[in-house]
Amino acid sequence: NPEKISEANVYIQVLDINDHAPELPKYYETFVCENAVSGQLIQSISAVDQDDSAEGHHFYFSLAPETTNNSRFTVKDNQG
């Protein structure tokens, strides 16, 4: 029935959108010994996001694109 139709504009303001960017939970200082062998694990790092539960955290780390072809380092996801 067209006589019972009305319209209203609704505006939604989202207040909780990634208030906290992911961050490293501690300061990492990494050293590589001169006798390190190829493929040796040098450092494991993790990140946290205060906007998400600990069980929901899964971050992906990568080398900067300009270094991936010339780098002597690799980044491996340990699924943790």
PLY file of the C-alpha trace (Angstrom):
ply
format ascii 1.0
element vertex 80
property float x
property float y
property float z
element edge 79
property int vertex1
property int vertex2
end_header
0.00 0.00 0.00
1.84 3.17 -1.17
0.15 5.30 1.45
1.99 3.45 4.24
5.52 3.70 2.81
8.10 6.03 4.30
11.84 6.55 3.94
14.48 7.68 6.39
18.20 8.28 6.06
20.30 6.36 8.57
23.89 7.30 9.27
26.18 4.84 11.05
29.38 5.91 12.71
31.76 3.03 13.42
33.72 3.79 16.58
35.81 0.63 16.97
37.86 0.10 13.85
41.37 -1.13 14.57
42.08 1.22 17.44
45.43 -0.48 17.93
47.76 -1.42 15.10
49.61 -4.73 15.41
52.84 -4.37 17.35
55.77 -6.41 18.57
55.24 -7.45 22.20
58.86 -6.80 23.12
62.01 -5.20 21.78
64.02 -7.54 19.55
67.76 -7.13 19.13
69.21 -9.78 16.84
72.83 -10.68 16.27
74.19 -13.01 13.59
77.38 -14.85 14.40
80.05 -14.99 11.73
79.97 -18.81 11.79
76.17 -19.05 11.21
75.34 -21.66 8.59
72.91 -21.35 5.70
69.36 -22.17 6.77
70.08 -21.62 10.47
67.28 -20.07 12.54
68.48 -16.67 13.68
65.42 -15.09 15.34
61.75 -15.88 15.93
59.41 -12.92 16.26
55.72 -12.51 17.05
53.18 -9.70 17.07
50.05 -8.84 19.03
46.94 -6.86 18.21
45.05 -5.39 21.18
41.87 -5.30 19.05
41.72 -9.08 18.75
41.79 -12.04 21.10
45.06 -13.93 21.48
43.53 -16.99 19.79
42.63 -14.91 16.74
46.14 -13.60 16.13
47.91 -14.76 13.02
50.24 -12.37 11.32
52.25 -12.69 8.14
55.75 -11.28 8.00
57.73 -10.68 4.83
60.87 -9.00 3.62
60.56 -5.66 1.88
59.87 -6.23 -1.85
63.08 -4.50 -2.93
65.17 -6.95 -0.86
63.53 -10.28 -1.70
65.67 -10.97 -4.79
68.98 -9.77 -3.36
68.62 -10.67 0.30
70.66 -13.28 2.10
67.82 -13.62 4.59
64.51 -15.44 4.34
61.33 -15.25 6.36
59.49 -18.49 7.13
55.99 -18.75 8.61
56.09 -21.35 11.40
52.26 -21.40 11.53
52.38 -20.21 15.14
0 1
1 2
2 3
3 4
4 5
5 6
6 7
7 8
8 9
9 10
10 11
11 12
12 13
13 14
14 15
15 16
16 17
17 18
18 19
19 20
20 21
21 22
22 23
23 24
24 25
25 26
26 27
27 28
28 29
29 30
30 31
31 32
32 33
33 34
34 35
35 36
36 37
37 38
38 39
39 40
40 41
41 42
42 43
43 44
44 45
45 46
46 47
47 48
48 49
49 50
50 51
51 52
52 53
53 54
54 55
55 56
56 57
57 58
58 59
59 60
60 61
61 62
62 63
63 64
64 65
65 66
66 67
67 68
68 69
69 70
70 71
71 72
72 73
73 74
74 75
75 76
76 77
77 78
78 79
